[in-house]
Amino acid sequence: MSAIYPSLKGKRVFISGGGSGIGEGLVEAFVAQGAHVAFCDIAVAESEALVARLSGADLAPIFHAIDLRDIDAVQAMMAKLDAQLGGIDILINNAASDDRHAIDEVSPAYWDERMAVNLRHLFFTAQAVVPAMRRAGGGVILNLGSISWHLALPDLILYETAKAGIEGLTRGLARDLGRDNIRVNTIIPGNIKTPRQEKWYTPESEAEIVAAQCLNGRIQPRDVAALAMFLASDDARYCTGHDYFIDAGWR
C-alpha cells in the first residue's frame, strides 16, 4: 500500500534520466498518481520498454531521447514539452553519472564533461520551466543530490563536486523563486539498490554499507519515489530550500 496524493493527480511532471534506476521508480510512481509524466534519457531501449510497460495507465508517460550535455537540445525539448503539456508543474532533476575516476586522470575536458552530465543541465531545465510555473501560480523543483560527498567516498571527486553544487543550486533557486510559490528541494539518496550500483559493489561491500546504516536492508527506487511524491505534493507546501536524506542513517 502506497500513499495517494490527490494534489498530484493531473499534474504535469518532467523527470530527467527516467529510463532506469531511481528515475524509473520516479516515473512509475508519478504515473500511478495519475500525473502527466514526461521523461528523458539516453538509454533508449530501457526507456521504450518502460513506456510499453506503463502504456495501460490512464496517462501513459512520454519519452524523449536526449543527451543532457547538449543544452540547445535540452532547451528545444523543454519548449516542445511546454507546447505539448502547457507547462511543467513538477520538475525532477534526476539524471547523473557516477563514473569513478582518479585525480591524476582528470583533464580540463573531462572536468567540463562531468559538470555537464551532473550539474549544468539542472539549472537550464529549471530555467525553462519557471515561466510556466509563474503563470500557473507555483510549482515544484526537486534536485537529486548524493550522499557521496557527505561521506567523502573515494574516486568520485568530480561527481562529489557537482553533487555538492546541486545543494547550493537548490538554496539559490528556493530563495529567488519562493515569492512565485515555486518550491525547490534536494533529495539526497544513500546507496540505492539499482542495476548500476550493483556494478560497483561486491556482496561484501554491500554488507559493509548495510552495517554502517542505522537500519537494515537496501533502499529501493520506490523508497526515493515515496519521498519525492511527498515533497512534490501540496502536503509539503511549506517545505523548500532544504536537503532531505533517504539513506537509512548511513552517515
N, C-alpha and C positions, 0 to 999 in steps of 0.2 A: 504494500500500500504506500503510495506516494501522495504528498500534498497536492491539492488542486488550487491554483491561484486564479480566481475569476478575473482579476485585473490583467492577466496575461493573454486571455482569450482574444484573438483578433489582432494582437499587437504585431507590428512589423519588425522582425528580428534579423539582423545580419551577423553571421559568425565567420570569422576568418579561420582557415585551417580546419574546416568542419568535416573532412572526409574520413578521419580515423582518430583513434585515441580519445583524448579528452574532448576534442572537437566533435567527434561522432556522438559521444554521450550527450553533449550540449544540443546538437541538432535533434536527436531522438527526444530529449526531454521537452524542448520547446514545441516541437510538433505535437507531442502528446497533450500539451496545454491548449492546443487549438490556435497557436500563433502562425502567422505567415512567416516562414523561415526561408531565408536565402543564405547560402554559404559559398565560400570559395576554397580552392585547394589546388595544389599542383599534382596531387595523386588522383589522376582521372579515373582509373579503374575502380579504386576503392570508393570514390565519391559517387560514381554512377551506380555501383552496387547498393550503396546506402539509399540513394533516391529510389531505386527499384524496390527495395525492401519496404520503404515508407510510402509507396505510391498509393496504398489504400487508405491513407489518412484523409481526414476531411480537407486538410490543406497540405498537399504534398510539397516537400521542400524544393527550392530552385537552386541549381548548382551552376557556378561559374568557374571555369578552368582559368586560372591566372597565376602569374608569378608576382608576388607582392613586392619584389625588388624593383619592379617597373612601375614607378609612381604615375606615369602618364596612363598606363593601363589600369591602375587602381582608380584613378580619378574618372576614367571613362566608364568603368564598371559601376562605380557608385552613382554616377549620373544616370546610367541606364536603370539601375535599381530605383532611383528616385522617380523616374518616369513610370516604371512598371508598378511600383507599390505606392507611390505618392509620398515617399519618405521612409525613413527608418526611425522607429521608436526606441529600439534597444540595440545597441552595438556591442558585440563581444569580440574584443581583440584577443584571439587565442593563438594564432599561428606563430610558430617559433621553431628553432632547430638547435638542439643542444650537442652539436658535434664536439668531440673532445679535441684539444689542441694544447701544445706546449708553448711556453713563452718564446723560445728561440725560433719557433716555426712561423711566428706571426709577421706578415708583411703588411705594408700600408694597404694594399689591395684587399688582403684577407680581412683586415680590420674593417674597412668600408663595407665589404660584403656581409660580414657578420652583423654589423649595425643595421644594414638594410634589411636583413632577414628578421632580426629580433627586436628592433626598436622603431626605426624610421616610419614604417607603414602605419603604426598605431596612431601617430599624430595625424597623418594625412587621411585616414579613414574617419577619424574623429572630426577633423576639419570639414570633411564632405557631408557628414550627417547633421552638423549643428544647425544650418539654416532651416531644414525641415523640422527639427526638434523645436526650434524657436517658434516657428509658425504653429506648431501643434500645442504649444504651451508647456513643453517639457520633454524629457527623455532620460535615458539611462545609458551610460557607457561603462562597461566592465573590461578592465585590462587584466590579462593573466600574467602574473609575475612568476617568481620561482623562489623556493626555499634555498636554492643552491648558494647564493651569495650570503645569506644569513648564516649558513653553516660553513662557509669558506671551503666548499668542496674542491678537490684538485682537478686540474686540467680543463677548466671551464672559464678561464679568466675573461674572455670576451663575452661569452654568454652571461656571466655574472655581472659584468659591467652594464650590458644592455638591460638586464632584468632589474638591476638597481635603479637605472634611469627610468624605468617604467613607473616605479613608485613615485619618483619626482614628477613625472608627467601627470600622473593621476592627481597629485596635490595641486599642481598648477591649473589643470583643466577644471577641477572641482571649484577652485576659487573664482576663476574667470567666468565660469558658466553657471554658477549657482543661482544668481539672480534671474536667470532664464528658466529656473526649475529643472535644470539638467544635472542629474546626479552622476558622480564619477567615483568608482571604487576599484581597488585592486584585489583580485583573488590570488592567494599565494598557495599553490598546491605543494604538498610534500612529495613523497615518492608514490606515484600513481601506477597501478598495475596496467600497463598498456603493452602492446607488442613491441613498440620502440624501446621502452625501458627494459624489457626482457633481454634486449640486445646487449645492454651494458652490464647487467648484473648476473652473477652466478647464484645458484641457490644459497651458497654460503654467505655471500654479501647481502642477499635479500634478508636472510635470517639476522644478520648484524643490524640492518636498518630497523627491522621489527623490534629487535631487542632494545634499540635506542629510543623507540617510541614509548609514549605513556600507555597507549592502547595496543592490543594485539591485532593482527590481521593486516592485510594490504588494502589500501584505499583504491576504490574503483572510480572510473569516469563518472558513473551515475552519482557518486557522492559529491563530486565537484559540481555537477549539474544541479544538484539539490540546493547547494549554496548559491549558485548563480541565479536560479529561479527566485529564491527569496529576495536577493538583492535587486533583481530586476522588477519585482512586484511592487505594488503600492503599499504592501505591508512594511516595506523598508523605506518609506517615503522621507525619513529624516536621517538616512544613512548615506553619507557622502564624504569624500576626501580621505578615506581610510583604507587600511590593508586588512584583509580577512584571511587568516590562515586556515587551511584544511590539511593538516599534516599528522594527525593522530598524536600530537605532542612531541614530534621529532625535532627538538630544539635544545 
